[in-house]
Amino acid sequence: MTMNDQILQIIIPACGLVSGLIGAYISLQNRALLAEVRRELAELENRIILRINGTYVRTAELKLRDENMHVRIDLLAAELRNRNVAGD
């Protein structure tokens, strides 16, 4: 065996090992990136849902407030009519 053959016997498995390590590193990086993206998507989804729910709650509260205001106005109008009838 020549010196070149011995070097090739060392270099070829070393290249395979380095290639495998690089592949494993890239795979771990991709998993970490994917986990981070999923976490950010979940946070964004929660913020959107909270905003939508808040809008619906505010809309329902405003509708209830509006109905309550109409009832109060109707009661005041009836009270004024009764006073006017009693005053006549």
ChimeraX commands (.cxc) that place a marker at each C-alpha (Angstrom):
marker #1 position 0.00,0.00,0.00 radius 0.5
marker #1 position 1.27,3.37,-0.93 radius 0.5
marker #1 position 1.09,6.53,1.06 radius 0.5
marker #1 position -1.65,7.88,-1.24 radius 0.5
marker #1 position -3.80,4.80,-0.64 radius 0.5
marker #1 position -3.47,5.22,3.11 radius 0.5
marker #1 position -4.43,8.90,2.89 radius 0.5
marker #1 position -7.45,8.02,0.73 radius 0.5
marker #1 position -8.52,5.36,3.24 radius 0.5
marker #1 position -8.58,8.06,5.91 radius 0.5
marker #1 position -9.97,10.95,3.83 radius 0.5
marker #1 position -12.93,9.11,2.24 radius 0.5
marker #1 position -14.52,7.94,5.54 radius 0.5
marker #1 position -13.70,11.34,7.08 radius 0.5
marker #1 position -15.57,13.07,4.23 radius 0.5
marker #1 position -18.55,10.79,4.81 radius 0.5
marker #1 position -18.45,11.52,8.53 radius 0.5
marker #1 position -18.21,15.28,7.97 radius 0.5
marker #1 position -21.03,15.13,5.42 radius 0.5
marker #1 position -23.22,13.21,7.90 radius 0.5
marker #1 position -22.45,15.69,10.68 radius 0.5
marker #1 position -23.27,18.62,8.44 radius 0.5
marker #1 position -26.55,16.95,7.43 radius 0.5
marker #1 position -27.46,16.30,11.08 radius 0.5
marker #1 position -26.62,19.92,12.00 radius 0.5
marker #1 position -28.76,21.29,9.16 radius 0.5
marker #1 position -31.61,18.97,10.14 radius 0.5
marker #1 position -31.46,20.20,13.74 radius 0.5
marker #1 position -31.38,23.81,12.56 radius 0.5
marker #1 position -34.42,23.19,10.35 radius 0.5
marker #1 position -36.30,21.59,13.24 radius 0.5
marker #1 position -35.46,24.50,15.52 radius 0.5
marker #1 position -36.55,26.98,12.85 radius 0.5
marker #1 position -39.77,25.05,12.24 radius 0.5
marker #1 position -40.52,24.98,15.96 radius 0.5
marker #1 position -39.94,28.72,16.18 radius 0.5
marker #1 position -42.18,29.40,13.18 radius 0.5
marker #1 position -44.92,27.19,14.68 radius 0.5
marker #1 position -44.64,29.02,17.99 radius 0.5
marker #1 position -44.89,32.42,16.27 radius 0.5
marker #1 position -47.88,31.23,14.23 radius 0.5
marker #1 position -49.63,30.03,17.38 radius 0.5
marker #1 position -49.01,33.41,19.06 radius 0.5
marker #1 position -50.29,35.25,16.00 radius 0.5
marker #1 position -53.36,33.00,15.85 radius 0.5
marker #1 position -54.07,33.71,19.52 radius 0.5
marker #1 position -53.75,37.46,18.97 radius 0.5
marker #1 position -56.09,37.32,15.98 radius 0.5
marker #1 position -58.66,35.24,17.89 radius 0.5
marker #1 position -58.49,37.62,20.86 radius 0.5
marker #1 position -59.00,40.59,18.55 radius 0.5
marker #1 position -61.95,38.93,16.79 radius 0.5
marker #1 position -63.52,37.87,20.10 radius 0.5
marker #1 position -62.94,41.36,21.48 radius 0.5
marker #1 position -64.68,42.86,18.46 radius 0.5
marker #1 position -67.66,40.54,18.85 radius 0.5
marker #1 position -67.85,41.24,22.58 radius 0.5
marker #1 position -67.67,44.99,21.99 radius 0.5
marker #1 position -70.33,44.75,19.27 radius 0.5
marker #1 position -72.62,42.77,21.58 radius 0.5
marker #1 position -71.99,45.23,24.42 radius 0.5
marker #1 position -72.78,48.18,22.16 radius 0.5
marker #1 position -75.98,46.52,20.95 radius 0.5
marker #1 position -77.07,45.87,24.55 radius 0.5
marker #1 position -76.18,49.45,25.52 radius 0.5
marker #1 position -78.15,50.78,22.55 radius 0.5
marker #1 position -81.20,48.69,23.48 radius 0.5
marker #1 position -80.93,49.86,27.09 radius 0.5
marker #1 position -80.72,53.49,25.93 radius 0.5
marker #1 position -83.88,53.08,23.81 radius 0.5
marker #1 position -85.74,51.60,26.79 radius 0.5
marker #1 position -84.68,54.55,28.97 radius 0.5
marker #1 position -85.70,57.08,26.33 radius 0.5
marker #1 position -89.08,55.36,25.93 radius 0.5
marker #1 position -89.60,55.43,29.72 radius 0.5
marker #1 position -88.70,59.13,29.89 radius 0.5
marker #1 position -91.04,59.89,26.98 radius 0.5
marker #1 position -93.88,57.99,28.70 radius 0.5
marker #1 position -93.17,59.82,31.95 radius 0.5
marker #1 position -93.30,63.19,30.16 radius 0.5
marker #1 position -96.58,62.25,28.48 radius 0.5
marker #1 position -98.05,61.27,31.85 radius 0.5
marker #1 position -96.95,64.59,33.36 radius 0.5
marker #1 position -98.43,66.51,30.45 radius 0.5
marker #1 position -101.72,64.61,30.73 radius 0.5
marker #1 position -101.78,65.16,34.51 radius 0.5
marker #1 position -100.97,68.86,34.04 radius 0.5
marker #1 position -103.82,69.44,31.58 radius 0.5
marker link #1:1,2 radius 0.2
marker link #1:2,3 radius 0.2
marker link #1:3,4 radius 0.2
marker link #1:4,5 radius 0.2
marker link #1:5,6 radius 0.2
marker link #1:6,7 radius 0.2
marker link #1:7,8 radius 0.2
marker link #1:8,9 radius 0.2
marker link #1:9,10 radius 0.2
marker link #1:10,11 radius 0.2
marker link #1:11,12 radius 0.2
marker link #1:12,13 radius 0.2
marker link #1:13,14 radius 0.2
marker link #1:14,15 radius 0.2
marker link #1:15,16 radius 0.2
marker link #1:16,17 radius 0.2
marker link #1:17,18 radius 0.2
marker link #1:18,19 radius 0.2
marker link #1:19,20 radius 0.2
marker link #1:20,21 radius 0.2
marker link #1:21,22 radius 0.2
marker link #1:22,23 radius 0.2
marker link #1:23,24 radius 0.2
marker link #1:24,25 radius 0.2
marker link #1:25,26 radius 0.2
marker link #1:26,27 radius 0.2
marker link #1:27,28 radius 0.2
marker link #1:28,29 radius 0.2
marker link #1:29,30 radius 0.2
marker link #1:30,31 radius 0.2
marker link #1:31,32 radius 0.2
marker link #1:32,33 radius 0.2
marker link #1:33,34 radius 0.2
marker link #1:34,35 radius 0.2
marker link #1:35,36 radius 0.2
marker link #1:36,37 radius 0.2
marker link #1:37,38 radius 0.2
marker link #1:38,39 radius 0.2
marker link #1:39,40 radius 0.2
marker link #1:40,41 radius 0.2
marker link #1:41,42 radius 0.2
marker link #1:42,43 radius 0.2
marker link #1:43,44 radius 0.2
marker link #1:44,45 radius 0.2
marker link #1:45,46 radius 0.2
marker link #1:46,47 radius 0.2
marker link #1:47,48 radius 0.2
marker link #1:48,49 radius 0.2
marker link #1:49,50 radius 0.2
marker link #1:50,51 radius 0.2
marker link #1:51,52 radius 0.2
marker link #1:52,53 radius 0.2
marker link #1:53,54 radius 0.2
marker link #1:54,55 radius 0.2
marker link #1:55,56 radius 0.2
marker link #1:56,57 radius 0.2
marker link #1:57,58 radius 0.2
marker link #1:58,59 radius 0.2
marker link #1:59,60 radius 0.2
marker link #1:60,61 radius 0.2
marker link #1:61,62 radius 0.2
marker link #1:62,63 radius 0.2
marker link #1:63,64 radius 0.2
marker link #1:64,65 radius 0.2
marker link #1:65,66 radius 0.2
marker link #1:66,67 radius 0.2
marker link #1:67,68 radius 0.2
marker link #1:68,69 radius 0.2
marker link #1:69,70 radius 0.2
marker link #1:70,71 radius 0.2
marker link #1:71,72 radius 0.2
marker link #1:72,73 radius 0.2
marker link #1:73,74 radius 0.2
marker link #1:74,75 radius 0.2
marker link #1:75,76 radius 0.2
marker link #1:76,77 radius 0.2
marker link #1:77,78 radius 0.2
marker link #1:78,79 radius 0.2
marker link #1:79,80 radius 0.2
marker link #1:80,81 radius 0.2
marker link #1:81,82 radius 0.2
marker link #1:82,83 radius 0.2
marker link #1:83,84 radius 0.2
marker link #1:84,85 radius 0.2
marker link #1:85,86 radius 0.2
marker link #1:86,87 radius 0.2
marker link #1:87,88 radius 0.2
view
